Amino acid sequence: MIPSIPQSARSRLLRTAYLALFFLFLLLPLTVVVIFAFNDAPYPLPPWRGFTLDWFFAQGDRIGLFHDEEMLASLWQSTRIALWVTALSLLVGTCNAFLLERCRFRGQRLLSLAMLLPLVIPGVILGISILAFMSRLAQFADDTWGVELEFLRPGLPLIVLGQFSYIVSIATLTIAARLKRFDTALEEAALNLGASRWAIFRTIILPYLRPALFGAGAIAFLLSFENFNTTYMLTGSDAPLTVLMYGRMKEGATPVLNAVSLMLMLFSALLAGIVYRRKPD
């Protein structure tokens, strides 16, 4: 559609109607969640019974989000997992980006395609595969040497590994796209002036990559925090937030889940806004 070409009233009406329906479909469920996080009723659904902040701050018969120890523990568990996944994804993703953009070797294209495979494999299949493989390794170590490798059992290490296996691909693509635009003449000039490789990386390349690193880190954190399929298959006794919320939905939801969802939406919006403000040139 070319803006300079006059459009009929019918075309403008259809476009406006399409946009209205699209955003209604997109935002209506979120709006309902936000509204009923403040509903003075023991269920997260209509009708409206009045305004309350009980689902955030209450103690006693009603337990609000900020006094729900199980919910806060799962929130901290998800945060720990997301921080580990983000750190590993940035570290390995940066190494991968340099490997793919700065090196030339046989099988490079095949390696690039293989790196994308975790992105197209369903999360449930990915989780089951990692669980089965690691459980077999743990059982083999126990049967052969009598050594119990707890980190190969369902729990935080396996969740981090499962999420990292596909999030690192996204981090790699984000960082590699920025690195591809780097002017290598700057690096060559620094070498001619006597700078070391480490000094060039620290003072020239790393500042240039900083916006991509920040964006990749934010994406990795959010993807890890909200992941359910892979996480559900690898969870041990300490359930992350998404798994706990799923369990409570099966038992009978309360507006506390709406309150949690509202806080997550606000956090995601804040992080997305920061990333947008720091987007690469």
ZIMOGI-V582559 format. One record per pair of residues at least 24 apart in sequence whose ideal C-beta (glycine too) atoms are under 10 Angstrom apart, sorted by the first residue. I is the first residue (numbers start at 1). J is the second residue. If there is no record, write none. Layout:
I,J  I,J
//
This chain:
30,261  30,262  30,265  32,258  33,255  33,257  33,258  33,259  33,260  33,261  33,262  33,265  34,258  34,259  34,261  34,262  34,265  34,266  35,258  35,262  36,255  36,257  36,258  36,259  36,261  36,262  37,65  37,255  37,256  37,257  37,258  37,259  37,260  37,261  37,262  37,263  37,265  38,255  38,258  38,259  38,262  39,255  39,258  40,255  41,254  41,255  42,252  42,254  42,255  43,252  43,253  43,254  43,255  44,249  44,253  44,254  44,255  44,256  44,257  44,258  44,259  44,261  45,253  45,255  45,258  52,255  53,259  54,255  54,256  54,259  55,254  55,255  55,256  55,257  55,258  55,259  55,260  55,262  56,255  56,256  56,259  56,260  56,262  56,263  57,259  58,256  62,254  62,255  62,256  63,254  63,256  64,255  64,256  64,259  65,255  65,256  65,257  65,258  65,259  65,260  65,262  65,263  66,259  66,263  67,256  68,244  68,254  68,256  68,259  68,260  70,239  70,244  70,248  71,241  71,244  71,245  71,248  71,256  71,257  71,259  71,260  72,241  73,238  73,239  73,240  73,241  73,244  74,238  74,239  74,240  74,241  74,242  74,243  74,244  74,245  74,247  74,248  74,260  75,225  75,240  75,241  75,244  75,260  75,263  75,264  76,238  76,240  76,241  77,156  77,159  77,235  77,236  77,238  77,239  77,240  77,241  77,243  77,244  78,159  78,224  78,225  78,226  78,227  78,231  78,239  78,240  78,241  78,242  78,243  78,244  78,264  79,221  79,224  79,225  79,240  79,241  80,156  80,159  80,160  80,238  80,240  81,156  81,157  81,159  81,160  81,162  81,163  81,164  81,221  81,224  81,225  81,227  81,231  81,238  81,240  81,241  82,160  82,163  82,167  82,220  82,221  82,222  82,223  82,224  82,225  82,226  82,227  82,240  82,241  83,160  83,217  83,220  83,221  83,224  83,225  84,156  84,157  84,159  84,160  84,161  84,163  84,164  84,224  85,159  85,160  85,161  85,162  85,163  85,164  85,165  85,167  85,168  85,171  85,220  85,221  85,223  85,224  85,225  85,227  86,163  86,164  86,167  86,171  86,216  86,217  86,218  86,219  86,220  86,221  86,222  86,223  86,224  86,225  87,160  87,164  87,217  87,220  87,221  88,160  88,161  88,163  88,164  88,167  88,168  88,171  88,220  89,163  89,164  89,166  89,167  89,168  89,169  89,170  89,171  89,172  89,174  89,175  89,216  89,217  89,219  89,220  89,221  89,223  89,224  90,168  90,171  90,172  90,174  90,175  90,212  90,213  90,214  90,216  90,217  90,220  91,168  91,171  92,164  92,167  92,168  92,169  92,171  92,172  93,164  93,167  93,168  93,169  93,170  93,171  93,172  93,173  93,174  93,175  93,176  93,212  93,213  93,216  93,217  93,220  94,171  94,172  94,175  94,176  94,179  94,205  94,206  94,209  94,212  94,213  94,216  95,168  95,172  95,175  96,168  96,169  96,171  96,172  96,173  96,175  96,176  97,171  97,172  97,173  97,174  97,175  97,176  97,177  97,178  97,179  97,180  97,209  97,212  97,216  98,175  98,176  98,179  98,201  98,205  98,209  99,172  99,176  100,172  100,173  100,175  100,176  100,179  100,180  101,175  101,176  101,177  101,178  101,179  101,180  101,182  102,176  102,179  102,182  102,184  102,187  112,172  112,173  112,176  114,169  115,166  115,168  115,169  115,172  115,173  115,176  116,166  116,169  116,170  116,172  116,173  117,165  117,166  117,169  118,162  118,164  118,165  118,166  118,167  118,168  118,169  118,170  118,230  119,166  119,167  119,169  119,170  119,173  120,166  121,165  121,166  121,230  122,229  122,230  123,162  123,163  123,166  123,227  123,228  123,229  123,230  123,231  123,232  123,233  124,228  124,229  124,230  124,232  124,233  125,229  125,230  125,233  126,162  126,163  126,165  126,166  126,229  126,230  126,233  126,234  127,154  127,158  127,159  127,162  127,163  127,165  127,227  127,228  127,229  127,230  127,231  127,232  127,233  127,234  127,235  128,162  128,229  128,230  128,233  128,234  129,162  129,165  129,230  129,233  130,158  130,159  130,161  130,162  130,165  130,230  130,233  130,234  131,158  131,162  131,230  131,233  131,234  132,233  134,158  134,161  134,162  134,234  150,236  153,234  153,236  154,233  154,234  154,235  154,236  154,237  155,234  155,235  155,236  155,237  155,238  156,234  156,235  156,236  156,238  156,240  157,234  157,236  158,230  158,231  158,233  158,234  158,235  158,236  159,224  159,227  159,230  159,231  159,232  159,233  159,234  159,235  159,236  159,238  159,240  159,243  160,224  160,231  160,234  161,230  161,234  162,227  162,229  162,230  162,231  162,233  162,234  162,235  163,220  163,223  163,224  163,225  163,227  163,230  163,231  163,234  163,240  164,220  164,224  165,230  166,223  166,227  166,230  167,216  167,219  167,220  167,221  167,222  167,223  167,224  167,227  167,230  168,216  168,220  170,216  170,219  170,220  170,223  171,212  171,213  171,215  171,216  171,217  171,219  171,220  171,223  172,216  173,216  174,211  174,212  174,213  174,214  174,215  174,216  174,217  174,218  174,219  174,220  174,280  175,209  175,212  175,213  175,215  175,216  176,212  176,216  177,212  177,216  177,280  178,208  178,209  178,210  178,211  178,212  178,213  178,215  178,216  178,280  179,205  179,208  179,209  179,212  181,208  181,212  181,280  181,281  182,208  182,209  183,208  208,280  208,281  209,280  210,278  210,280  211,275  211,278  211,279  211,280  211,281  212,279  212,280  214,274  214,275  214,278  214,279  214,280  215,274  215,275  215,276  215,278  215,279  215,280  216,275  217,271  217,275  218,268  218,271  218,272  218,274  218,275  218,278  219,271  219,272  219,275  221,267  221,268  221,271  222,264  222,267  222,268  222,271  222,272  222,275  225,264  225,267  225,268  225,271  226,264  226,268
//
